[in-house]
Amino acid sequence: MADMQDQAVSGRQRRALRTALILGVLALAFYVGIFLIVSWRHP
Amino acid sequence: MSTVAATHDTHAAEHPSGIWRWITTTNHKDIGTLYLMFSLLMFFVGGSFAMVIRAELFKPGMQVVDPVTFNEFTTLHALIMIFGAIMPAFVGLANWMVPMMIGAPVMALPRMNNWSFWILPFAFLLLLGTTLMPGGGPAGGWTLYPPLSLQTGTAFPFVIFAIHMMGISSVMGAINIIATILNLRAPKMALLKMPMFVWSWLITAYLLLAVMPVLAGAVTMLLTDKYFGTSFFSAAGGGDPVMFQHIFWFFGHPEVYIMILPAFGIVSEIIPTFSRKPLFGYESMVYAISSIAFLSFIVWAHHMFTVGMPLAGQLFFMFTTMLIAVPTGVKVFNWTATLWRGSLSFETPMLFALAFLFLFTIGGFSGVMCAIVPADYQYQDSYFVVAHFHYVLVTGAAFAIMGAVYYWLPKWTGHMYNEKLGKLHFWCSTIFVNVLFFPQHFLGLAGMPRRIPDYPVQFTDLNMLSSIGGFLFGASQLIFLYLVISTIRGGPKAPAKPWEGAKGLEWHLPSPPPYHSFTTPPDKEVWEHPYRD
């Protein structure tokens, strides 16, 4: 029982890390994206 | 309740003590406390800038500071209150309450949580330190419009760096909150079963994630324009200063909702508790917050009507702005319907929530007035706008934060606060905040521009009245400071659920809660409470 619970917790932590990674990449993409938009608007 | 309390561990004994505990902590409650304490400090620092501003505006002529210092103080007041007081207060509340409300033991990324807090004190030391640099601190307004902001002296790169640090802190905080809510909810707790405060923060965190990098990009471009020869916003080099305004407000308008959506969540927790009724229209509240968040991305140019734009642009931004009144109205009517025929009691948190309901709505209405293009030509850059956004941010966001502190302080500290002093703080704040900001509507309509240290004599009476309200409002906050400190230090013992009508999962834990909230996820019977009708 305790083993199953540990597995569930580590599974949730892995999923949380994956979520954070995706969101971090998204934030970086927005940062770069704003440079691209301004450069496109005024080459 | 006892079954939940029995599942707590005793890890409290394992963490370091003294200052080292606070520096190295990865505990969501400790980090929540750090955020809230930092926010309280910044509230008084930003407030003291406001006191100087009101002292200068007490009568016409120059009496307290020179115009450059006045401009520095208006700029720093805004930056500190927005990024140092309001936002960290909400992040602190999220850190404390979100894990407890969803039945999680910790935040999903505890080390990153520690980092995202500890960046902040350095960012604000840097920002405040710029006032001592040659040429002074930033004085071009918190909007940092070029070319004016590019005239800042040595302080400029430090201000930009401080803003980057605040942005990184906010983005890390947002990622943590989203990762926690999406992955660490109690088993079977569907999204539409979450408390409204958690919902409001989930949506706010997405807003933060989307717009803080945009602000960071815009200020990086300012930096390269000043020091590396680019001309993103320099007309002389083929760039466009108005482009900065578009980018800034693409960040700036969602930022306004970042500062008010968690307040909506707080009020949605407090009103049902003291009405002893479920929140009216739970799902419509969730959809209303989502709609407001979506609309916040397509209204930004209403801040720039007088800059000049095609008629189609003016109409688009006018109508989308007015559309926001629909979901906001849904929320106001739902709170009112929750109150309707409720068994009401008026403890301090409820008083702040009710004041929010009335006074935030005044700010909302003056916002709709500003959305009307031809009328906005009159209001733009006047004290009417100052009155509008202070009703939204002080009687809206700050009042909700104070209400939340009174609501959850017994849970955090294990002590009840002094209800009489709490009510005194409420009435002083509510009366004086109106004396402070209501006259500013008339000053604006009469033509007084914002961001000026001196003014024609016909504006004297209302400015004096406003300043008196300001000093008294500022003094009233000392009651709040005393109450918070005295409740932390002692007071009557608070039960696990000090409010009879409270329903959330956090009230199933003892007061104060154990170091780790839920090491075993709570059962459905424990967290399923009647949020719906």
Chai-1 contact restraints between the chains, C-beta under 6 A:
chainA,res_idxA,chainB,res_idxB,connection_type,confidence,min_distance_angstrom,max_distance_angstrom,comment,restraint_id
A,R12,B,N183,contact,1.0,0.0,6.0,A-B,restraint_1
A,R15,B,N183,contact,1.0,0.0,6.0,A-B,restraint_2
A,A16,B,A108,contact,1.0,0.0,6.0,A-B,restraint_3
A,A16,B,A179,contact,1.0,0.0,6.0,A-B,restraint_4
A,A16,B,N183,contact,1.0,0.0,6.0,A-B,restraint_5
A,T19,B,A179,contact,1.0,0.0,6.0,A-B,restraint_6
A,T19,B,L182,contact,1.0,0.0,6.0,A-B,restraint_7
A,A20,B,L109,contact,1.0,0.0,6.0,A-B,restraint_8
A,A20,B,I175,contact,1.0,0.0,6.0,A-B,restraint_9
A,A20,B,A179,contact,1.0,0.0,6.0,A-B,restraint_10
A,L23,B,I175,contact,1.0,0.0,6.0,A-B,restraint_11
A,L23,B,L209,contact,1.0,0.0,6.0,A-B,restraint_12
A,A27,B,V171,contact,1.0,0.0,6.0,A-B,restraint_13
A,A27,B,L209,contact,1.0,0.0,6.0,A-B,restraint_14
A,A27,B,P213,contact,1.0,0.0,6.0,A-B,restraint_15
A,F30,B,P213,contact,1.0,0.0,6.0,A-B,restraint_16
A,Y31,B,P213,contact,1.0,0.0,6.0,A-B,restraint_17
A,Y31,B,A216,contact,1.0,0.0,6.0,A-B,restraint_18
A,Y31,B,G217,contact,1.0,0.0,6.0,A-B,restraint_19
A,I34,B,V214,contact,1.0,0.0,6.0,A-B,restraint_20
A,I34,B,G217,contact,1.0,0.0,6.0,A-B,restraint_21
A,F35,B,G217,contact,1.0,0.0,6.0,A-B,restraint_22
A,V38,B,F232,contact,1.0,0.0,6.0,A-B,restraint_23
A,H42,B,G239,contact,1.0,0.0,6.0,A-B,restraint_24
A,H42,B,D240,contact,1.0,0.0,6.0,A-B,restraint_25
